[in-house]
């Protein structure tokens, strides 16, 4: 064997190995993308099945509502609508069975066993409804269980996705369907309650929980939905019927019986809302299917691409091997980066740490050996209240996830903030066997500053909007202020004119009347100056007493209050100055007084009264306004400072909202705005630090 042959052999062997490796890699990629395309095709069929499920659920929701109304009204109402709806439901059942028969996926068939069993019982349940041998609670329970079983299938189908964007779409869609289902139950239960004109045992709590569950599911939907889907949702879900639903909800929340609302009006309003939800449902269906098609097209393109690479691999194998090696290197590096930068941990059901990432060790200062086997509260910071962890454990022990901000303790005594997402891990029997926590380090000052700037811009816009809204109330107050003096001027002028006509001109009498007209004119001029000064923008903060600010607000609002026969009692005891923007703070005070006036008028309180007081202590100066309107319901008292939240049911809320009032007091003045209930009514208190001399 010549040296030349040996030399060629020496080079051919590694080249052959490289070619083989290249072909193995490209073949593997072809297999991967083929599998991915096949998986996406199955997912596409499953989502189509899911759309059939969604359409059927929409019809069973309507059938549940009509059935509840029919039974609650002893068969005297909704009979015609119920029969027509059953026909529509049966049509969707047939469409679902046809779609299911075209699938060859055994797991999907297994998923469908439970809901199909419910459908087999549907005819028997309908007979019980026709015979009025079942109550509304039982039939609502049956239809809800039926729909829950179908929703469970949809959730399982959504887990078939291996593409992040599609998975996110399906998570959003699942949460939306659960919200829509709860809206359907709310329609049926509300129809029963209004037909009964009272609550039966457990119905109030059930109704309240339904409303709360919808809000939670919608919150999760908005968290995971695309920007376009979110915009479509916000655009679609509004209008007079939506407002009617909210109004009737508040009536049901506030009474035990005698609601004075027609069940048919509630049913029609909720049906309109659910029909709008169906439009959003259809939008989400289309979005998911489009994304799956795009992902499938991409997978097929990748599959074709790697097939081509297989054919030309021998020619370009050196470059491909380099790319593959680089990809392998990057994959390893990515895993190292994930372990290094993703703060994660796994604990058992008692809270003992099973595993932690390098990033967790790095941020906490502990070695892995120091953490594994220890209770997770080894990093608990003393500043974190026990109530927060009580809520956390309450959620995750029920199989729910928990999200929130947590302050943790480092080994060296320092601290760090994370946004944590904690979820249970279930075994095959459906029991919780561990908890996994993924955290995001939120101590980064740049991100925090960005959020602060966004918040400030939002608050400025809301403040401007609030000022514009409040101008409407100011104009009404000017009308009240001017009505009496204008009437007096008109009366005086008429008197003088009559004297002239009767040739009874007395100099002293005319002088006296003209002086009165002049006084009335000065009063009108002062009113204009008061309102013009009220809206003058403060450029700099001033040292001023709460009493002076409050008197300025009373000059504007007192006439309106007194014209409504409301007793207004003001006591000024503060002597110390605060540093603030007077006009902004005056607007807050005016808003609180107007809110008290509105609730007294709205509730038609006998002997209505508003008490105002200012006083000091060693550190702060205070303003208080209280009414005798009965107070704020405990169910909403923690929400009244939320943006856009309103307690006014008989008219649109205008003026400076409580959210912006709190923002002005706490962010612009460095003070506190709080609310509490007294035996007679609500008490709003503003405290601002006294100006240091």
C-alpha positions in Angstrom: 0.0 0.0 0.0 1.6 3.2 -1.1 2.0 6.2 1.0 -0.2 8.2 -1.4 -3.1 5.7 -0.9 -2.6 5.8 2.8 -2.8 9.6 2.6 -6.1 9.5 0.7 -7.5 6.9 3.1 -6.5 9.1 5.9 -8.5 12.0 4.5 -11.4 9.9 3.2 -12.3 8.4 6.5 -12.9 11.7 8.4 -14.7 13.1 5.3 -17.0 10.0 5.2 -17.7 10.5 8.9 -18.5 14.2 8.3 -20.8 13.3 5.4 -22.6 10.6 7.5 -23.0 13.0 10.4 -24.4 15.7 8.0 -26.9 13.3 6.6 -27.9 12.1 10.0 -28.5 15.7 11.2 -30.4 16.7 8.1 -32.4 13.5 8.2 -33.2 14.2 11.8 -34.3 17.8 11.0 -36.5 16.4 8.1 -38.1 14.0 10.6 -38.5 16.8 13.2 -40.3 19.2 10.8 -42.3 16.3 9.3 -43.4 15.4 12.8 -44.1 19.1 13.6 -46.1 19.5 10.4 -48.0 16.3 11.2 -48.6 17.6 14.8 -49.9 20.9 13.4 -52.2 19.2 11.0 -53.7 17.2 13.9 -53.8 20.3 16.0 -55.6 22.1 13.1 -58.2 19.3 13.0 -58.5 19.4 16.8 -59.1 23.1 16.8 -61.7 22.7 14.1 -63.3 20.2 16.4 -62.9 22.8 19.2 -64.8 25.4 17.1 -67.7 22.9 16.8 -67.6 22.4 20.5 -67.6 26.2 21.0 -70.6 26.5 18.7 -72.5 23.8 20.5 -71.7 25.3 23.9 -73.1 28.6 22.7 -76.4 26.9 21.8 -76.6 24.8 25.0 -76.0 28.1 26.9 -79.1 29.6 25.3 -81.0 26.3 25.9 -80.0 26.5 29.6 -81.3 30.1 29.8 -84.6 29.4 28.2 -85.1 26.2 30.2 -84.4 28.0 33.4 -86.9 30.7 32.5 -89.5 28.1 31.5 -89.2 26.1 34.7 -89.0 29.1 37.0 -92.2 30.6 35.4 -94.0 27.2 35.7 -94.1 26.8 31.9 -95.9 30.0 31.3 -93.0 31.8 29.5 -90.2 30.9 27.1 -91.9 27.7 25.7 -91.8 28.8 22.1 -88.3 30.1 22.3 -87.2 26.9 24.1 -88.5 24.6 21.4 -86.8 26.6 18.7 -83.5 26.7 20.6 -83.6 22.9 21.1 -83.7 22.5 17.3 -80.7 24.7 16.9 -78.8 22.8 19.6 -79.6 19.5 17.9 -78.2 20.9 14.6 -74.9 21.7 16.4 -74.8 18.3 18.0 -75.0 16.6 14.6 -72.3 18.9 13.2 -70.0 18.0 16.2 -70.6 14.2 15.6 -69.7 14.6 11.9 -66.5 16.5 12.8 -65.6 13.9 15.4 -66.1 11.0 13.0 -63.5 12.5 10.6 -60.8 12.4 13.3 -58.6 9.3 13.8 -57.0 10.6 17.0 -57.6 8.0 19.8 -56.8 10.5 22.5 -59.4 13.0 21.2 -62.0 10.2 21.1 -61.1 9.4 24.7 -61.5 13.1 25.7 -65.0 13.1 24.2 -66.4 10.1 26.2 -67.6 12.1 29.1 -69.4 15.0 27.2 -70.9 12.4 24.8 -72.4 10.6 27.9 -73.9 13.9 29.0 -75.5 14.3 25.5 -77.1 10.9 25.8 -78.9 12.1 28.9 -80.1 15.3 27.2 -83.4 13.8 25.9 -84.3 12.6 29.4 -83.5 16.0 31.0 -85.6 17.8 28.4 -88.6 15.6 29.3 -88.1 16.5 33.0 -88.1 20.2 31.9 -91.2 19.8 29.8 -93.0 18.0 32.7 -91.7 20.7 35.2 -90.4 17.8 37.3 -87.0 19.4 37.8 -86.1 22.8 39.4 -84.0 25.5 37.9 -81.0 24.8 40.2 -80.8 21.2 39.0 -81.2 21.9 35.3 -78.6 24.8 35.5 -76.2 22.3 37.2 -76.8 19.7 34.4 -76.2 22.1 31.5 -73.2 23.6 33.3 -71.7 20.2 33.8 -72.3 19.4 30.2 -70.6 22.6 29.1 -67.7 22.1 31.6 -67.0 18.7 30.2 -66.8 20.1 26.6 -64.6 23.0 27.9 -62.3 20.4 29.5 -62.0 18.8 26.1 -61.1 22.1 24.6 -58.4 22.8 27.2 -56.9 19.3 26.6 -56.9 20.0 22.9 -55.1 23.3 23.4 -52.3 21.4 25.2 -51.5 19.6 21.9 -49.8 22.8 20.7 -46.0 22.9 20.7 -45.8 26.4 19.2 -45.5 29.2 21.8 -47.6 31.7 19.9 -50.4 29.2 19.2 -50.3 27.9 22.8 -50.7 31.5 24.0 -53.7 32.0 21.6 -55.3 28.8 22.9 -54.7 29.7 26.6 -56.4 33.1 25.9 -59.2 31.4 24.0 -59.7 28.8 26.8 -60.0 31.5 29.4 -62.4 33.4 27.2 -64.7 30.3 26.7 -64.8 29.8 30.5 -65.8 33.5 30.9 -68.5 33.1 28.2 -69.8 29.9 29.9 -70.0 31.7 33.3 -71.9 34.5 31.5 -74.3 31.8 30.2 -74.8 30.4 33.7 -75.3 34.0 35.0 -78.0 34.5 32.4 -79.9 31.4 33.5 -79.4 32.0 37.2 -80.4 35.7 36.9 -83.5 34.7 35.0 -84.5 32.3 37.8 -83.8 34.9 40.5 -85.7 37.6 38.8 -88.6 35.3 38.0 -88.7 34.2 41.7 -88.3 37.9 42.6 -86.1 36.8 45.5 -83.1 34.6 46.3 -83.3 31.0 47.2 -80.6 29.3 49.4 -77.1 29.8 48.0 -78.2 31.7 45.0 -76.8 35.1 46.1 -73.3 33.6 46.7 -73.4 31.6 43.5 -74.4 34.7 41.5 -71.7 36.8 43.0 -69.1 34.1 42.4 -70.2 33.9 38.7 -69.6 37.6 38.2 -66.2 37.4 39.9 -65.2 34.3 37.9 -66.0 36.1 34.7 -63.8 39.0 35.6 -60.9 36.6 36.5 -61.2 34.6 33.3 -61.4 37.8 31.2 -58.3 39.2 33.0 -56.4 36.0 32.1 -57.8 36.2 28.5 -56.5 39.8 28.1 -53.2 38.8 29.6 -52.5 36.1 26.9 -54.5 37.4 24.0 -52.9 39.2 21.0 -53.1 43.0 20.7 -55.6 42.7 17.8 -57.8 40.3 19.7 -57.7 42.6 22.8 -58.7 45.6 20.6 -61.5 43.6 19.0 -62.8 42.5 22.4 -62.8 46.1 23.8 -64.5 47.4 20.6 -67.2 44.7 20.5 -68.1 44.4 24.2 -69.7 47.7 24.8 -73.1 49.4 24.3 -76.4 50.0 26.0 -77.1 46.3 26.6 -73.8 45.8 28.4 -74.5 48.8 30.6 -78.0 47.3 31.3 -76.4 44.1 32.5 -74.1 46.0 34.9 -77.1 48.0 36.2 -79.2 44.9 36.8 -76.3 43.2 38.5 -76.0 46.0 40.9 -79.7 45.8 41.7 -79.5 42.1 42.3 -76.4 42.6 44.5 -78.1 45.4 46.6 -81.4 43.6 47.4 -82.8 40.4 48.7 -86.1 40.5 46.9 -88.6 42.7 45.0 -86.0 43.6 42.3 -88.5 45.2 40.0 -86.7 44.0 36.9 -88.5 41.9 34.2 -86.8 38.5 33.7 -87.3 38.9 29.9 -85.4 42.2 29.9 -82.5 40.6 31.8 -82.6 37.6 29.5 -82.5 39.7 26.4 -79.8 42.0 27.7 -77.6 39.0 28.7 -78.4 37.3 25.3 -77.2 40.4 23.5 -74.0 40.4 25.6 -73.4 36.7 24.9 -74.1 37.2 21.2 -71.3 39.8 21.3 -69.1 37.3 23.1 -69.9 34.9 20.3 -68.6 37.4 17.8 -65.4 37.6 19.8 -65.4 33.8 20.0 -65.5 33.6 16.2 -62.7 36.1 15.9 -60.5 34.0 18.2 -61.3 30.9 16.3 -60.2 32.5 13.1 -57.1 33.9 14.7 -56.0 30.5 16.0 -56.7 28.7 12.8 -54.8 31.4 10.8 -51.8 31.1 13.2 -51.8 27.3 12.9 -51.9 27.6 9.1 -49.0 30.0 9.1 -47.0 27.7 11.4 -48.0 24.7 9.3 -46.8 26.5 6.1 -43.6 27.4 7.9 -43.1 23.8 9.0 -43.8 22.5 5.5 -41.3 25.0 4.1 -38.7 23.9 6.6 -39.4 20.3 5.8 -38.9 21.0 2.0 -35.8 23.0 2.7 -34.1 20.2 4.7 -35.1 17.6 2.1 -33.2 19.8 -0.4 -30.3 20.0 2.0 -30.2 16.2 2.0 -29.8 16.1 -1.8 -27.1 18.7 -1.9 -25.5 17.8 1.4 -22.5 16.0 -0.1 -21.5 19.2 -1.9 -21.9 21.7 0.9 -21.3 19.3 3.9 -18.4 21.2 5.3 -20.4 24.4 5.7 -23.4 22.6 7.0 -21.3 20.7 9.6 -19.9 24.0 10.7 -23.4 25.4 11.1 -24.6 22.2 13.0 -21.6 22.4 15.3 -22.4 26.0 15.9 -26.0 25.2 16.6 -25.0 22.5 19.0 -22.7 24.9 20.7 -25.5 27.6 20.8 -27.9 25.0 22.2 -25.6 24.1 25.0 -25.0 27.8 25.7 -28.7 28.5 25.7 -29.3 25.7 28.3 -26.5 27.2 30.4 -28.0 30.7 30.0 -31.4 29.4 31.0 -30.1 27.8 34.1 -28.0 30.9 34.8 -30.6 33.5 34.2 -34.0 32.0 34.8 -34.8 32.1 38.5 -36.7 28.8 39.2 -37.3 26.3 41.9 -39.3 23.2 42.7 -40.7 22.4 46.1 -42.6 19.5 47.6 -46.1 19.8 49.0 -44.8 20.9 52.3 -42.7 23.7 50.9 -39.3 22.0 51.0 -36.9 22.8 48.1 -36.3 19.9 45.7 -34.4 21.7 42.9 -33.2 25.2 42.1 -31.5 26.9 39.1 -28.1 28.5 39.1 -29.8 31.8 38.7 -31.7 31.2 42.0 -28.4 30.4 43.7 -26.8 33.5 42.2 -29.5 36.0 43.2 -30.0 34.5 46.7 -26.3 34.0 47.5 -26.9 30.4 48.6 -25.2 27.3 47.2 -27.4 24.6 45.8 -26.5 22.3 48.6 -27.6 24.9 51.1 -31.0 25.3 49.5 -32.1 21.7 48.6 -34.0 20.1 51.5 -34.6 23.4 53.2 -38.0 25.1 53.6 -38.6 27.8 51.0 -39.0 30.4 53.7 -35.2 30.4 54.0 -35.4 33.3 51.5 -38.5 34.9 53.0 -38.0 38.5 53.8 -39.5 39.8 57.1 -41.1 42.7 55.3 -43.5 40.3 53.5 -46.8 40.0 55.4 -48.0 36.6 56.4 -51.3 37.3 54.7 -49.6 37.3 51.3 -48.3 33.8 51.8 -51.5 32.7 53.3 -53.3 33.7 50.0 -50.5 32.1 48.0 -50.8 28.7 49.8 -54.6 28.9 49.7 -54.5 29.2 45.8 -51.9 26.6 45.0 -53.3 24.0 47.4 -56.6 24.3 45.4 -54.7 23.5 42.2 -54.6 27.1 41.0 -51.6 29.2 40.0 -50.5 32.2 42.0 -48.8 35.3 40.6 -47.5 38.3 42.5 -44.6 40.4 43.6 -42.4 39.0 46.4 -39.5 40.5 48.4 -36.9 37.8 49.1 -34.0 37.8 51.6 -30.4 37.1 50.5 -27.9 35.1 52.4 -25.9 38.2 53.2 -28.9 40.0 54.6 -29.7 42.0 51.5 -32.9 41.6 49.5 -34.3 41.4 45.9 -37.7 41.7 44.3 -39.1 39.1 41.9 -42.4 38.7 40.1 -43.3 35.0 40.8 -45.6 32.6 39.0 -46.2 29.5 41.1 -48.1 26.5 39.7 -48.9 23.0 41.1 -47.5 19.8 39.5 -50.0 17.0 39.3 -49.4 13.2 39.3 -51.3 10.8 37.1 -54.0 10.5 39.7 -54.6 14.3 39.5 -53.1 14.9 43.0 -50.6 17.7 43.6 -47.1 16.3 44.2 -45.0 19.4 43.9 -44.9 23.1 43.0 -42.8 24.9 40.4 -42.0 28.6 40.6 -40.6 30.8 37.8 -39.5 34.2 38.8 -38.6 37.4 37.0 -36.1 39.8 38.7 -37.9 43.1 38.8 -35.3 45.1 40.7 -33.9 46.6 37.5 -34.2 50.3 37.9 -34.5 51.0 34.1 -37.7 48.8 33.9 -39.0 50.4 37.0 -38.4 53.9 35.7 -40.1 53.1 32.4 -43.2 51.9 34.3 -43.2 55.1 36.4 -43.0 57.3 33.3 -45.8 55.4 31.7 -47.9 55.7 34.9 -47.2 59.5 35.0 -48.2 60.0 31.4 -51.4 58.0 32.0 -52.2 60.0 35.1 -51.7 63.3 33.3 -54.1 62.2 30.6 -56.7 61.0 33.1 -56.3 64.2 35.1 -56.9 66.4 32.0 -59.9 64.2 31.1 -61.3 64.5 34.6 -60.9 68.3 34.6 -62.9 68.5 31.3 -65.6 66.3 32.7 -65.8 68.4 35.9 -66.4 71.6 33.9 -69.9 70.3 33.2 -70.7 70.2 36.9 -69.1 73.7 37.4 -71.4 75.2 34.7 -74.4 73.8 36.6 -73.1 75.3 39.8 -72.7 78.7 38.1 -76.4 78.5 37.1 -77.4 77.8 40.7 -75.2 80.7 41.9 -76.6 83.2 39.3 -80.3 82.2 39.5 -81.2 84.1 42.7 -79.4 87.4 42.0 -80.6 87.5 38.4 -84.2 87.0 39.6 -83.7 89.7 42.2 -82.3 92.1 39.5 -85.2 91.4 37.2 -87.7 91.9 40.0 -86.0 95.2 41.1 -85.9 96.6 37.5 -89.6 95.7 37.1 -90.5 97.6 40.3 -88.6 100.7 39.1 -90.2 100.5 35.7 -93.6 100.4 37.4 -92.8 103.5 39.6 -91.9 105.4 36.4 -95.1 104.4 34.7 -97.1 105.5 37.8 -95.1 108.8 37.9 -94.1 107.9 41.4 -90.4 108.6 41.2 -88.8 108.9 44.7 -85.0 109.7 44.7 -84.2 107.8 47.9 -86.2 104.7 46.8 -84.4 104.6 43.4 -81.0 105.0 45.0 -81.7 102.1 47.4 -82.9 99.9 44.6 -79.9 100.8 42.3 -77.5 100.0 45.1 -79.1 96.6 45.4 -78.7 96.0 41.7 -75.1 97.0 42.0 -74.5 94.6 44.9 -76.2 91.8 42.9 -73.9 92.6 39.9 -70.8 92.5 42.1 -71.9 89.1 43.5 -72.2 87.8 39.9 -68.8 89.2 39.0 -67.2 87.6 42.1 -68.8 84.3 41.1 -67.1 84.5 37.7 -63.7 85.3 39.3 -64.1 82.4 41.7 -64.7 79.9 38.9 -62.0 81.4 36.7 -59.5 81.1 39.5 -60.7 77.6 40.2 -59.4 76.4 36.8 -56.3 78.4 36.7 -53.3 76.0 36.5 -50.9 76.0 39.4 -47.3 76.3 38.2 -45.7 76.0 41.6 -46.7 74.6 45.0 -47.8 77.1 47.7 -47.9 77.1 51.4 -51.6 77.3 52.4 -54.0 76.1 55.1 -56.6 73.4 54.5 -59.2 75.8 55.8 -58.5 78.3 53.0 -58.6 75.7 50.3 -61.9 74.3 51.7 -63.5 77.7 51.9 -62.7 78.2 48.2 -64.5 75.0 47.3 -67.5 75.8 49.5 -67.9 79.2 47.8 -68.6 77.1 44.6 -70.6 74.2 45.9 -72.5 75.5 48.9 -75.4 76.9 46.8 -75.9 73.6 45.0 -75.9 71.7 48.3 -78.3 74.1 50.0 -80.7 74.1 47.0 -81.1 70.4 47.5 -82.1 70.9 51.2 -78.9 69.3 52.5 -77.6 70.5 55.8 -74.0 71.6 55.4 -71.9 71.9 58.6 -68.3 73.1 58.3 -65.8 73.4 61.2 -62.3 74.8 60.6 -59.7 74.1 63.3 -56.5 73.8 61.3 -53.9 76.5 61.8 -50.8 75.0 60.2 -49.8 75.2 56.5 -49.2 72.5 54.0 -47.3 72.6 50.7 -49.6 71.8 47.7 -51.0 72.9 44.4 -54.1 74.7 45.8 -56.4 74.4 42.8 -55.7 70.7 42.4 -56.4 70.0 46.1 -59.5 72.3 45.9 -60.8 70.2 43.0 -60.3 67.0 45.1 -62.2 68.5 48.0 -65.0 69.7 45.7 -65.2 66.3 44.2 -65.6 64.6 47.6 -68.3 67.1 48.6 -70.2 66.6 45.3 -69.9 62.8 45.7 -71.6 63.1 49.1 -74.2 65.4 47.7 -74.9 63.0 44.8 -75.3 59.9 47.0 -77.6 61.7 49.4 -79.9 62.8 46.5 -79.7 59.4 44.8 -80.7 57.5 48.0 -83.3 60.1 48.9 -82.0 60.3 52.4 -84.4 61.9 55.0 -82.7 64.9 56.7 -79.6 64.7 54.6 -76.4 66.2 56.0 -72.8 66.8 55.0 -70.2 67.5 57.7 -66.8 69.0 56.9 -63.9 69.5 59.3 -60.2 70.5 59.1 -57.7 70.1 61.9 -54.0 69.4 62.7 -51.8 67.2 64.7 -48.0 67.2 65.3 -47.2 65.8 61.8 -50.2 66.3 59.5 -53.0 68.6 58.5 -56.4 66.9 57.9 -59.6 67.4 55.9 -62.7 65.3 56.5 -66.0 65.0 54.8 -68.7 62.7 56.0 -72.4 62.1 55.0 -75.3 60.2 56.5 -76.2 58.1 53.4 -75.6 54.7 55.0 -72.0 54.1 53.9 -70.3 52.2 51.1 -71.0 48.4 50.7 -68.1 46.3 52.0 -68.0 44.4 48.7 -66.8 47.5 46.8 -65.1 49.7 49.4 -61.7 48.4 48.4 -62.3 49.1 44.7 -63.6 52.7 44.7 -60.2 54.2 44.1 -59.6 51.9 41.0 -59.5 53.6 37.6 -62.9 54.1 36.0 -64.7 52.5 38.9 -68.0 54.3 39.7 -70.6 53.8 42.4 -73.2 56.0 40.7 -76.0 53.9 39.3 -78.6 56.6 38.3 -76.3 58.8 36.2 -73.0 58.8 34.6 -70.1 59.7 36.9 -68.6 63.1 36.0 -66.0 65.3 37.5 -62.8 64.4 39.1 -62.9 60.6 39.8 -61.7 59.1 43.1 -58.7 57.4 41.3 -57.4 60.8 40.2 -58.3 62.4 43.5 -56.1 59.8 45.2 -53.3 60.3 42.7 -53.3 64.1 43.3 -53.3 63.7 47.1 -50.7 60.9 47.3 -48.4 61.6 44.3 -48.7 65.4 43.9 -49.0 66.3 47.6 -47.3 63.4 49.3 -50.4 62.8 51.5 -53.0 60.1 52.0 -56.6 59.8 50.8 -58.6 57.1 52.7 -62.2 56.0 53.1 -64.1 54.3 55.9 -67.6 53.7 57.0 -69.1 55.3 60.1 -72.4 54.3 61.8 -74.2 57.0 59.7 -72.4 56.9 56.4 -69.0 57.3 54.5 -66.0 59.2 55.8 -63.3 60.4 53.4 -60.1 61.8 55.0 -57.2 63.6 53.4 -54.0 63.9 55.4 -51.0 66.0 54.1 -47.7 66.5 56.0 -47.4 69.9 57.6 -44.9 72.3 55.9 -41.5 72.2 57.7 -40.3 75.6 58.8 
